[in-house]
Amino acid sequence: MGLWMRQRIGFFARIVKSDILTAVGMAALMLQVAKAPRALAADVPALAILGDSLSTGAATHPALQFDGQVLWDVFTGKISVQPTTAALPSDLAAGLPEPPPAPQRLWPGVREFFGGPDWVWRNALQAISRSYLDTAQYSWGYQFGLGLKLAPSSIALVGEDGARVANIPRHVDRLLEFTEGGLPQRVAVFYTGNDLCGSNINEITAPADFASGLERGLLYLLRNGKAPEQGTDVYVFGYMGILQLLTSESILAKKVHAFASETTCKDLRAANFLPNAEQQKAMQARAQSRTGQDAVAWYFSLLMPPNPAGFCGTLFAGGVGREREREAEINTLANHIRAYREQTAQVVERLNVRAEVEKAKVRFHYIDATTKLTFTGDDVGEDCFHLSIAGHTKIARAAISALVAP
């Protein structure tokens, strides 16, 4: 999701009508919120989650339908996206108040500062995501922490939407800046999805680059972080089988609300995530029936929701008229996933040797439980792209089981 947002932030800054994002106050807001978490850095969190939109709970809330008008109602406060404890698995959420307390979520660090406008840009992206699009309390990392009996305040989410493995060093910087150099007892590293995204197959991350990016990031953590006396365990999770989004009959048959009507993920994908003639009529009729409909809302609906076929064409672009070429692309993606998994296991092995040589109190673990997960329609969100609460729970339970297994 971060990929399309980088192109739209200027638009959102002008149209979002809320008391936390205004054209006049945005710069001051970003400077304040960026500093706030670092003022609380006395305690090192027990668990840090490094990753992409999976780690932030992006598009997990069921209210985030694939419908521009619905999303406009979310942005203007007519539809609430506040998380509820009742939506979480009862065994994991036992004892939590309503609503569930938020985890720590870290902001861009000083090493990501490239000038004032860029700094406002980066923090504005985060502010919009946190306020409307991400539900951190529904993320797999939050549920994973609950399964480990950790307080929500001791869970730190360090990733961001749209991240790739190449972003790991800067995410490590965010963590170490927050903790003043200390490492938590547990660090989970899980980047899955964006390295396979691009407008064409040439833009995805090559296996060798994936391996070097992962190794560079983990080595950066090893050399710059100070482990506690009992040491730090770094759990590196294997790449998920995300091609299930394209091939699972259960996922393709999932019914979702999109463009003012009910459809399926299969039909939505076949239409390249664009409204058909009937849906266009339904949206026009709905717009005419709403009082106070203004031009800003209309322009907003032209840009929202983000089109997966646009920002991740390698996975979601249609194949009408190019079926043979599309089949070859999917085979390439499948080969990359297998290579990513093999390279991840090898990187973890090499890093353990390096840690032993350098006498560092850091232990790396490759967790392959995530490579074996099978998802169904219930595990996918309303955009047919991100995971639902159930999908995140499935990842969290696999992670918990891997840690407690003999």
PyMOL commands that set and color helices and strands:
alter all, ss='L'
color gray80, all
select helices_A, chain A and resi 2-15+26-35+37-40+53-56+68-75+85-87+90-93+110-112+116-133+136-138+140-147+152-154+165-179+194-196+201-203+207-224+244-247+249-252+265-270+277-289+295-303+308-311+313-316+323-357+369-372+377-379+389-404
alter helices_A, ss='H'
color red, helices_A
select strands_A, chain A and resi 47-51+104-105+155-157+186-190+232-237+255-258+261-264+362-367
alter strands_A, ss='S'
color yellow, strands_A
deselect
rebuild
show_as cartoon
